[in-house]
């Protein structure tokens, strides 16, 4: 993979913010997440599943523990290495692949593909997001399901805070956010403070409304596109905490 200097390709960044985005509570949520996703998708036991942008593998590990044939894709080497170690430690068989989500495609190979925890919308050009959905569609078997979960434009507008700070396992995060480009992107400035150092990073992220995401799904060829407020199938309304969109091939 070519090194372009883009923020999401910065291995040091992901390593620094890991305690913030993958704390013990977040890791523990994977069990319930997968239980609800399996209930939602009705995929058969032992089916092939792709965890696209798997991170440290928390959902991949849980799927493999339940007997699914898991392929886990991410471009962050440090996260994949951790996921491999956990799979080996737990005696789980998972295929780990380091690749950009815009390029990975394995036609007609998976009964279910998941992309969770706002792992979508990183690219400067929105056509790359459509490109990703096209690859996902091609990688699904007929009748397969794609599950995408993220923080949506509607929810961000409701809960938006310009500045705040959090502490996670001894790591302090100072965050500043700005709405950009007519509510199409969020610009973030993070200052991460540990016992040893201070690390500052800036990045922008594209945000989507439920209607906009459904449009992307439709253009990629998905049918039976549905929208939920969480993995349990709750309504996507003014109380929703997350946006979950599913589509069938």
N, C-alpha and C positions, 0 to 999 in steps of 0.2 A: 504494500500500500504506500502510495506517495505521501511524503510529509509536506503538508501545505501550511502548517502553522495555525490552523484553525483551533478555536478554543476547545472543541470537543475531542480533538486529537492530542491534547496535552496530558500525557500520562501523569506528570507531576501534579497537575490540578486534581485529577480524580483520586489520586492517593491522599492528597491533603484533605479533601472534603469527605472522604469515606466515613469518618466517625460521625459526621453531621447527617449524611443522607442514608447511612446504613447502620443505625444504632440497634441495640438489642431488641427494643420494642418493635422497630420496623422489620427486623429479620423474623421475629416471632409471628408477625402477621401473615407470613407466607402460608402457613397451614390453613388458616381460615380463608384466605384469598383463593387458594387452589380448591378447597372444598366447594366454595360457591361457584367458581368458574366451571368445575366439572358438572355441578348440578345445572348450571345455565346452558352448557354446550351439549350435554348428554353424549360425550364422546365415549367410545367403547373402551373397556379395560385393555391395556396393552397397546393402544393405538400409538402411531408415531406423532409426536408433538414437537413443534419448534418454539423455543423461547428466544425471540428476537430482541436483541439488546438485553442480554441476561444479567449484566452487571456481575455481582459476586455469586450469582447462581442460586439465590434463595428459593425461587420458584422452580427452577430446574431440578434442584435436589429433592424438593417435595414431590414433584411429578414422578421422578425416577423411583423414589421410595414407595410410591403407590403402584409401581409396575409399568409405567408408560415408557415408551422408547423415545428418549429425549435427545434432541439436537439443540445445543445452546450456542448462540452466536453473539459476539460482542467484539468491539475493536480495541478495548482497553486491556492490554496485556496483563497488568497487575491484578485486575479483577478476575480474569480467566484463570490465572495461576492459582489464586485463592480458591476459586470454585473447583478446580481440578483436585486440589489437595483435600478439600472437604468431601468430594465424591469418593476419592481413594480411601479416606479415613472411614467413611460410612459404607464402603463396599458397594457403591452404586455405579452402574454403567451409564455414562453420559458421553455423547460425542460433542466435544468443545471445538469451536471453529473461530478463529480470529479473522473478522472480515467487516467491511463497511456495509451497513444495512442497505445502501443504495445498489450494492453489487451482488449481494448474496441471493442466489435463486437456485432452487432444486425442484424442477417442474414435477407437479403431480405427486408429491412425496409425503404430505402431512395431512392428517385429519383435523388438526387444530394448530393455529399459530397464535401466540400471545405476544403483545407488545405493551408493557405495563410501566406504571410509575413515571408518566410524562417522558417517555423515551422517544418522542416524536416531535418534529418541528425544529430541529437543530439547524437546519440548513438555510443559507442566505436566500437561495432561490426556491420559491414555493413549488416549482416544477419538480424539484428533487423529492418533495414529500409525495407527490403524485406518482413519481417513479418508484418509490418504495412500495406503495400500495399495489402497483402493477406487478412488482416482483413477488409480493405476498400472494396475490391472486394466482399467479402462475405456479407457485410452490404448493398450493393446496390441491388436494384431491377433489374430485367432484363431490359435492355435498359437504365439504369441509367448512370449518368456521374460523373466522378471524376475530380476535378479541383485542380491542385497543382501549387503553385506559389512561386518562390524563387529567390535569387541572385545566378546566375550560375557561374561555373568555367570560362567560356569564358569571361563573363562580368567582373568578378573580375580581371582576367589577364589584361584586357584592362584598368581598372581604378585604379589598385592597388596602394595604398599609405601606406607606412610602418608605419607612425605616423601622427596623426592629432588631432585636438581638436574641440569640438563643445559646444555651449551653448544652453540650452533648458529651458525656463521658470525659469531662475535663477539657474539651475543645470549645472555644467560644466563637460564635459566628455573628458578625455584624453585617447586616444586609441593607442595601439601599436599592430601590426599584423605581423605574420610570416607564410610563406608557409611551410607546413610540409608533410612528407610521400609522396613524389613525386607528389605534387599538388593534394593530395586527402583530405587534411584537412587544415584548417586555425586555428592557435593558436592566441588567443586574450588576451591582458592584458588591462583592463580598470581601470582607476582611476576616481571615481565619487566624485565630490566635491559639497557639498551643504553649505548653510549658517551655518548649525549646525555641520557637520562632513565631514570626508573623508573616502571613502570606496573603497578598491581595490579588484578586482576579476580577475581571469584567467579562461578561458574556451577554449575548442577546438570544432570545428564544421566541419562536413564532407561536402564537396562541390561536386557537380555533374555537368557534362556537359549535354547538351541536349541529346546527343546520349546515355550516361550512364543512364539517367532517363528513356528514352524510353525503354531501355533494361529491367529495373526493371518493368515497366508497362507491357511489353510483357510477362515476366516470371510470373507475377501475374495473367495473363489471359485476360488482357484488349485488346479490339479491337479498331480499328479506332483511334489509338493514334496520336495526333496532337500536334504541337509545335508552340507557338506564342511568340512575343516579348512584349506583354502586354495584358490586358483584352479586348482591342478593336479588337483584332485579327490581329495586325500588324505582319509583317514578323519577324522571329527570325534571325536577321542578325547582321552585325558588329555595327549597331546603336542601337540595343535592349538595353533597360534599365533593364528589368526583364525577367525571363524565366517562361513561363506558359505552362504546359503540361496538356492535357485533354485526357481521355480515356473512352470508353464505355464498359459496361458489356453486 
